[in-house]
């Protein structure tokens, strides 16, 4: 069996969609990560 090596690499916060669950984000970052996670805002107006 071939030996494999795992090399961890730094991922900057600007590329980390999990941040949406762990910290407050600026609106632009929140929308970017929300879209990357395929979460869509569905607004259904209610009758007044």
N, CA, C and O atoms as a Maestro MAE file, in Angstrom:
{
 s_m_m2io_version
 :::
 2.0.0
}

f_m_ct {
 s_m_title
 :::
 protein
 m_atom[192] {
  # First column is atom index #
  i_m_mmod_type
  r_m_x_coord
  r_m_y_coord
  r_m_z_coord
  i_m_residue_number
  s_m_chain_name
  s_m_pdb_residue_name
  s_m_pdb_atom_name
  i_m_atomic_number
  :::
  1 25 0.843 -1.175 0.000 1 A "UNK " " N  " 7
  2 3 0.000 0.000 0.000 1 A "UNK " " CA " 6
  3 2 0.890 1.240 0.000 1 A "UNK " " C  " 6
  4 15 1.844 1.328 0.773 1 A "UNK " " O  " 8
  5 25 0.576 2.180 -0.857 2 A "UNK " " N  " 7
  6 3 1.363 3.415 -0.940 2 A "UNK " " CA " 6
  7 2 1.091 4.289 0.277 2 A "UNK " " C  " 6
  8 15 -0.037 4.381 0.761 2 A "UNK " " O  " 8
  9 25 2.135 4.916 0.748 3 A "UNK " " N  " 7
  10 3 1.990 5.825 1.884 3 A "UNK " " CA " 6
  11 2 1.573 7.198 1.355 3 A "UNK " " C  " 6
  12 15 2.170 7.718 0.412 3 A "UNK " " O  " 8
  13 25 0.553 7.769 1.965 4 A "UNK " " N  " 7
  14 3 0.073 9.083 1.547 4 A "UNK " " CA " 6
  15 2 0.344 10.083 2.655 4 A "UNK " " C  " 6
  16 15 0.319 9.749 3.840 4 A "UNK " " O  " 8
  17 25 0.602 11.305 2.248 5 A "UNK " " N  " 7
  18 3 0.888 12.362 3.210 5 A "UNK " " CA " 6
  19 2 -0.168 13.452 3.064 5 A "UNK " " C  " 6
  20 15 -0.463 13.914 1.962 5 A "UNK " " O  " 8
  21 25 -0.719 13.841 4.184 6 A "UNK " " N  " 7
  22 3 -1.683 14.933 4.204 6 A "UNK " " CA " 6
  23 2 -0.942 16.213 4.556 6 A "UNK " " C  " 6
  24 15 -0.266 16.289 5.582 6 A "UNK " " O  " 8
  25 25 -1.073 17.204 3.708 7 A "UNK " " N  " 7
  26 3 -0.405 18.481 3.944 7 A "UNK " " CA " 6
  27 2 -1.490 19.532 4.199 7 A "UNK " " C  " 6
  28 15 -2.153 19.974 3.261 7 A "UNK " " O  " 8
  29 25 -1.675 19.935 5.466 8 A "UNK " " N  " 7
  30 3 -2.686 20.963 5.753 8 A "UNK " " CA " 6
  31 2 -2.258 22.317 5.182 8 A "UNK " " C  " 6
  32 15 -1.081 22.677 5.216 8 A "UNK " " O  " 8
  33 25 -3.210 23.039 4.673 9 A "UNK " " N  " 7
  34 3 -2.933 24.360 4.117 9 A "UNK " " CA " 6
  35 2 -3.850 25.379 4.757 9 A "UNK " " C  " 6
  36 15 -4.989 25.083 5.117 9 A "UNK " " O  " 8
  37 25 -3.330 26.578 4.888 10 A "UNK " " N  " 7
  38 3 -4.105 27.673 5.465 10 A "UNK " " CA " 6
  39 2 -5.187 28.106 4.474 10 A "UNK " " C  " 6
  40 15 -4.914 28.280 3.287 10 A "UNK " " O  " 8
  41 25 -6.399 28.276 4.963 11 A "UNK " " N  " 7
  42 3 -7.487 28.821 4.150 11 A "UNK " " CA " 6
  43 2 -7.873 30.153 4.779 11 A "UNK " " C  " 6
  44 15 -8.318 30.185 5.926 11 A "UNK " " O  " 8
  45 25 -7.710 31.249 4.049 12 A "UNK " " N  " 7
  46 3 -8.037 32.553 4.619 12 A "UNK " " CA " 6
  47 2 -9.533 32.664 4.922 12 A "UNK " " C  " 6
  48 15 -10.356 32.014 4.278 12 A "UNK " " O  " 8
  49 25 -9.860 33.466 5.877 13 A "UNK " " N  " 7
  50 3 -11.246 33.650 6.283 13 A "UNK " " CA " 6
  51 2 -12.104 34.112 5.113 13 A "UNK " " C  " 6
  52 15 -13.295 33.801 5.066 13 A "UNK " " O  " 8
  53 25 -11.536 34.834 4.188 14 A "UNK " " N  " 7
  54 3 -12.311 35.318 3.040 14 A "UNK " " CA " 6
  55 2 -12.768 34.185 2.121 14 A "UNK " " C  " 6
  56 15 -13.612 34.393 1.249 14 A "UNK " " O  " 8
  57 25 -12.208 32.984 2.316 15 A "UNK " " N  " 7
  58 3 -12.584 31.824 1.505 15 A "UNK " " CA " 6
  59 2 -13.215 30.720 2.345 15 A "UNK " " C  " 6
  60 15 -13.253 29.568 1.913 15 A "UNK " " O  " 8
  61 25 -13.702 31.044 3.519 16 A "UNK " " N  " 7
  62 3 -14.186 30.044 4.459 16 A "UNK " " CA " 6
  63 2 -15.694 30.199 4.699 16 A "UNK " " C  " 6
  64 15 -16.096 30.927 5.607 16 A "UNK " " O  " 8
  65 25 -16.533 29.528 3.900 17 A "UNK " " N  " 7
  66 3 -17.979 29.679 4.066 17 A "UNK " " CA " 6
  67 2 -18.492 29.290 5.454 17 A "UNK " " C  " 6
  68 15 -19.557 29.757 5.858 17 A "UNK " " O  " 8
  69 25 -17.773 28.460 6.186 18 A "UNK " " N  " 7
  70 3 -18.224 28.075 7.529 18 A "UNK " " CA " 6
  71 2 -18.295 29.283 8.461 18 A "UNK " " C  " 6
  72 15 -18.978 29.229 9.484 18 A "UNK " " O  " 8
  73 25 -17.606 30.361 8.129 19 A "UNK " " N  " 7
  74 3 -17.649 31.564 8.963 19 A "UNK " " CA " 6
  75 2 -19.063 32.118 9.102 19 A "UNK " " C  " 6
  76 15 -19.361 32.819 10.068 19 A "UNK " " O  " 8
  77 25 -19.930 31.810 8.151 20 A "UNK " " N  " 7
  78 3 -21.304 32.310 8.215 20 A "UNK " " CA " 6
  79 2 -22.007 31.774 9.462 20 A "UNK " " C  " 6
  80 15 -22.942 32.401 9.960 20 A "UNK " " O  " 8
  81 25 -21.567 30.621 9.971 21 A "UNK " " N  " 7
  82 3 -22.190 30.005 11.142 21 A "UNK " " CA " 6
  83 2 -21.505 30.383 12.456 21 A "UNK " " C  " 6
  84 15 -22.054 30.139 13.530 21 A "UNK " " O  " 8
  85 25 -20.318 30.974 12.378 22 A "UNK " " N  " 7
  86 3 -19.529 31.151 13.596 22 A "UNK " " CA " 6
  87 2 -19.237 32.588 13.997 22 A "UNK " " C  " 6
  88 15 -18.778 32.832 15.113 22 A "UNK " " O  " 8
  89 25 -19.496 33.549 13.107 23 A "UNK " " N  " 7
  90 3 -19.165 34.937 13.459 23 A "UNK " " CA " 6
  91 2 -20.012 35.919 12.662 23 A "UNK " " C  " 6
  92 15 -20.505 35.591 11.583 23 A "UNK " " O  " 8
  93 25 -20.176 37.108 13.189 24 A "UNK " " N  " 7
  94 3 -20.880 38.130 12.413 24 A "UNK " " CA " 6
  95 2 -20.020 38.545 11.213 24 A "UNK " " C  " 6
  96 15 -18.806 38.708 11.333 24 A "UNK " " O  " 8
  97 25 -20.655 38.709 10.083 25 A "UNK " " N  " 7
  98 3 -19.931 39.066 8.868 25 A "UNK " " CA " 6
  99 2 -20.506 40.348 8.271 25 A "UNK " " C  " 6
  100 15 -21.675 40.670 8.483 25 A "UNK " " O  " 8
  101 25 -19.675 41.075 7.523 26 A "UNK " " N  " 7
  102 3 -20.214 42.210 6.764 26 A "UNK " " CA " 6
  103 2 -21.248 41.691 5.757 26 A "UNK " " C  " 6
  104 15 -21.184 40.534 5.341 26 A "UNK " " O  " 8
  105 25 -22.178 42.530 5.376 27 A "UNK " " N  " 7
  106 3 -23.279 42.122 4.507 27 A "UNK " " CA " 6
  107 2 -22.780 41.447 3.229 27 A "UNK " " C  " 6
  108 15 -23.315 40.409 2.838 27 A "UNK " " O  " 8
  109 25 -21.767 42.016 2.570 28 A "UNK " " N  " 7
  110 3 -21.275 41.450 1.309 28 A "UNK " " CA " 6
  111 2 -20.735 40.033 1.501 28 A "UNK " " C  " 6
  112 15 -21.016 39.150 0.691 28 A "UNK " " O  " 8
  113 25 -19.963 39.809 2.565 29 A "UNK " " N  " 7
  114 3 -19.419 38.475 2.838 29 A "UNK " " CA " 6
  115 2 -20.539 37.497 3.167 29 A "UNK " " C  " 6
  116 15 -20.517 36.350 2.720 29 A "UNK " " O  " 8
  117 25 -21.521 37.948 3.951 30 A "UNK " " N  " 7
  118 3 -22.648 37.094 4.307 30 A "UNK " " CA " 6
  119 2 -23.385 36.631 3.054 30 A "UNK " " C  " 6
  120 15 -23.694 35.447 2.917 30 A "UNK " " O  " 8
  121 25 -23.668 37.559 2.142 31 A "UNK " " N  " 7
  122 3 -24.387 37.220 0.917 31 A "UNK " " CA " 6
  123 2 -23.563 36.277 0.040 31 A "UNK " " C  " 6
  124 15 -24.102 35.328 -0.528 31 A "UNK " " O  " 8
  125 25 -22.267 36.536 -0.070 32 A "UNK " " N  " 7
  126 3 -21.381 35.670 -0.854 32 A "UNK " " CA " 6
  127 2 -21.401 34.240 -0.317 32 A "UNK " " C  " 6
  128 15 -21.598 33.294 -1.081 32 A "UNK " " O  " 8
  129 25 -21.200 34.077 0.994 33 A "UNK " " N  " 7
  130 3 -21.175 32.735 1.575 33 A "UNK " " CA " 6
  131 2 -22.552 32.083 1.527 33 A "UNK " " C  " 6
  132 15 -22.659 30.878 1.299 33 A "UNK " " O  " 8
  133 25 -23.599 32.866 1.740 34 A "UNK " " N  " 7
  134 3 -24.961 32.326 1.659 34 A "UNK " " CA " 6
  135 2 -25.201 31.757 0.264 34 A "UNK " " C  " 6
  136 15 -25.783 30.682 0.123 34 A "UNK " " O  " 8
  137 25 -24.756 32.473 -0.763 35 A "UNK " " N  " 7
  138 3 -24.919 31.996 -2.131 35 A "UNK " " CA " 6
  139 2 -24.063 30.759 -2.407 35 A "UNK " " C  " 6
  140 15 -24.506 29.845 -3.104 35 A "UNK " " O  " 8
  141 25 -22.850 30.721 -1.869 36 A "UNK " " N  " 7
  142 3 -21.988 29.541 -2.050 36 A "UNK " " CA " 6
  143 2 -22.612 28.303 -1.428 36 A "UNK " " C  " 6
  144 15 -22.409 27.190 -1.914 36 A "UNK " " O  " 8
  145 25 -23.372 28.491 -0.354 37 A "UNK " " N  " 7
  146 3 -24.036 27.371 0.318 37 A "UNK " " CA " 6
  147 2 -25.403 27.059 -0.311 37 A "UNK " " C  " 6
  148 15 -26.128 26.189 0.171 37 A "UNK " " O  " 8
  149 25 -25.744 27.773 -1.383 38 A "UNK " " N  " 7
  150 3 -27.011 27.575 -2.111 38 A "UNK " " CA " 6
  151 2 -28.230 27.793 -1.219 38 A "UNK " " C  " 6
  152 15 -29.232 27.088 -1.338 38 A "UNK " " O  " 8
  153 25 -28.134 28.767 -0.331 39 A "UNK " " N  " 7
  154 3 -29.265 29.154 0.501 39 A "UNK " " CA " 6
  155 2 -29.877 30.390 -0.138 39 A "UNK " " C  " 6
  156 15 -29.183 31.373 -0.397 39 A "UNK " " O  " 8
  157 25 -31.169 30.336 -0.387 40 A "UNK " " N  " 7
  158 3 -31.835 31.439 -1.071 40 A "UNK " " CA " 6
  159 2 -32.872 32.068 -0.158 40 A "UNK " " C  " 6
  160 15 -33.559 31.378 0.596 40 A "UNK " " O  " 8
  161 25 -32.973 33.355 -0.236 41 A "UNK " " N  " 7
  162 3 -33.978 34.099 0.520 41 A "UNK " " CA " 6
  163 2 -35.297 33.994 -0.215 41 A "UNK " " C  " 6
  164 15 -35.410 34.394 -1.374 41 A "UNK " " O  " 8
  165 25 -36.291 33.456 0.462 42 A "UNK " " N  " 7
  166 3 -37.622 33.342 -0.130 42 A "UNK " " CA " 6
  167 2 -38.545 34.241 0.675 42 A "UNK " " C  " 6
  168 15 -38.767 34.021 1.866 42 A "UNK " " O  " 8
  169 25 -39.073 35.242 0.017 43 A "UNK " " N  " 7
  170 3 -39.954 36.183 0.689 43 A "UNK " " CA " 6
  171 2 -41.360 36.000 0.150 43 A "UNK " " C  " 6
  172 15 -41.594 36.131 -1.051 43 A "UNK " " O  " 8
  173 25 -42.275 35.703 1.022 44 A "UNK " " N  " 7
  174 3 -43.677 35.580 0.641 44 A "UNK " " CA " 6
  175 2 -44.440 36.629 1.414 44 A "UNK " " C  " 6
  176 15 -44.607 36.505 2.628 44 A "UNK " " O  " 8
  177 25 -44.909 37.666 0.729 45 A "UNK " " N  " 7
  178 3 -45.625 38.728 1.451 45 A "UNK " " CA " 6
  179 2 -46.938 38.193 2.032 45 A "UNK " " C  " 6
  180 15 -47.621 37.372 1.420 45 A "UNK " " O  " 8
  181 25 -47.260 38.669 3.201 46 A "UNK " " N  " 7
  182 3 -48.514 38.272 3.836 46 A "UNK " " CA " 6
  183 2 -49.568 39.310 3.539 46 A "UNK " " C  " 6
  184 15 -49.259 40.482 3.327 46 A "UNK " " O  " 8
  185 25 -50.800 38.883 3.525 47 A "UNK " " N  " 7
  186 3 -51.909 39.819 3.286 47 A "UNK " " CA " 6
  187 2 -52.041 40.764 4.467 47 A "UNK " " C  " 6
  188 15 -51.922 40.349 5.620 47 A "UNK " " O  " 8
  189 25 -52.285 42.024 4.180 48 A "UNK " " N  " 7
  190 3 -52.391 43.020 5.236 48 A "UNK " " CA " 6
  191 2 -53.777 43.079 5.826 48 A "UNK " " C  " 6
  192 15 -54.029 43.873 6.732 48 A "UNK " " O  " 8
  :::
 }
 m_bond[191] {
  # First column is bond index #
  i_m_from
  i_m_to
  i_m_order
  :::
  1 1 2 1
  2 2 3 1
  3 3 4 2
  4 3 5 1
  5 5 6 1
  6 6 7 1
  7 7 8 2
  8 7 9 1
  9 9 10 1
  10 10 11 1
  11 11 12 2
  12 11 13 1
  13 13 14 1
  14 14 15 1
  15 15 16 2
  16 15 17 1
  17 17 18 1
  18 18 19 1
  19 19 20 2
  20 19 21 1
  21 21 22 1
  22 22 23 1
  23 23 24 2
  24 23 25 1
  25 25 26 1
  26 26 27 1
  27 27 28 2
  28 27 29 1
  29 29 30 1
  30 30 31 1
  31 31 32 2
  32 31 33 1
  33 33 34 1
  34 34 35 1
  35 35 36 2
  36 35 37 1
  37 37 38 1
  38 38 39 1
  39 39 40 2
  40 39 41 1
  41 41 42 1
  42 42 43 1
  43 43 44 2
  44 43 45 1
  45 45 46 1
  46 46 47 1
  47 47 48 2
  48 47 49 1
  49 49 50 1
  50 50 51 1
  51 51 52 2
  52 51 53 1
  53 53 54 1
  54 54 55 1
  55 55 56 2
  56 55 57 1
  57 57 58 1
  58 58 59 1
  59 59 60 2
  60 59 61 1
  61 61 62 1
  62 62 63 1
  63 63 64 2
  64 63 65 1
  65 65 66 1
  66 66 67 1
  67 67 68 2
  68 67 69 1
  69 69 70 1
  70 70 71 1
  71 71 72 2
  72 71 73 1
  73 73 74 1
  74 74 75 1
  75 75 76 2
  76 75 77 1
  77 77 78 1
  78 78 79 1
  79 79 80 2
  80 79 81 1
  81 81 82 1
  82 82 83 1
  83 83 84 2
  84 83 85 1
  85 85 86 1
  86 86 87 1
  87 87 88 2
  88 87 89 1
  89 89 90 1
  90 90 91 1
  91 91 92 2
  92 91 93 1
  93 93 94 1
  94 94 95 1
  95 95 96 2
  96 95 97 1
  97 97 98 1
  98 98 99 1
  99 99 100 2
  100 99 101 1
  101 101 102 1
  102 102 103 1
  103 103 104 2
  104 103 105 1
  105 105 106 1
  106 106 107 1
  107 107 108 2
  108 107 109 1
  109 109 110 1
  110 110 111 1
  111 111 112 2
  112 111 113 1
  113 113 114 1
  114 114 115 1
  115 115 116 2
  116 115 117 1
  117 117 118 1
  118 118 119 1
  119 119 120 2
  120 119 121 1
  121 121 122 1
  122 122 123 1
  123 123 124 2
  124 123 125 1
  125 125 126 1
  126 126 127 1
  127 127 128 2
  128 127 129 1
  129 129 130 1
  130 130 131 1
  131 131 132 2
  132 131 133 1
  133 133 134 1
  134 134 135 1
  135 135 136 2
  136 135 137 1
  137 137 138 1
  138 138 139 1
  139 139 140 2
  140 139 141 1
  141 141 142 1
  142 142 143 1
  143 143 144 2
  144 143 145 1
  145 145 146 1
  146 146 147 1
  147 147 148 2
  148 147 149 1
  149 149 150 1
  150 150 151 1
  151 151 152 2
  152 151 153 1
  153 153 154 1
  154 154 155 1
  155 155 156 2
  156 155 157 1
  157 157 158 1
  158 158 159 1
  159 159 160 2
  160 159 161 1
  161 161 162 1
  162 162 163 1
  163 163 164 2
  164 163 165 1
  165 165 166 1
  166 166 167 1
  167 167 168 2
  168 167 169 1
  169 169 170 1
  170 170 171 1
  171 171 172 2
  172 171 173 1
  173 173 174 1
  174 174 175 1
  175 175 176 2
  176 175 177 1
  177 177 178 1
  178 178 179 1
  179 179 180 2
  180 179 181 1
  181 181 182 1
  182 182 183 1
  183 183 184 2
  184 183 185 1
  185 185 186 1
  186 186 187 1
  187 187 188 2
  188 187 189 1
  189 189 190 1
  190 190 191 1
  191 191 192 2
  :::
 }
}
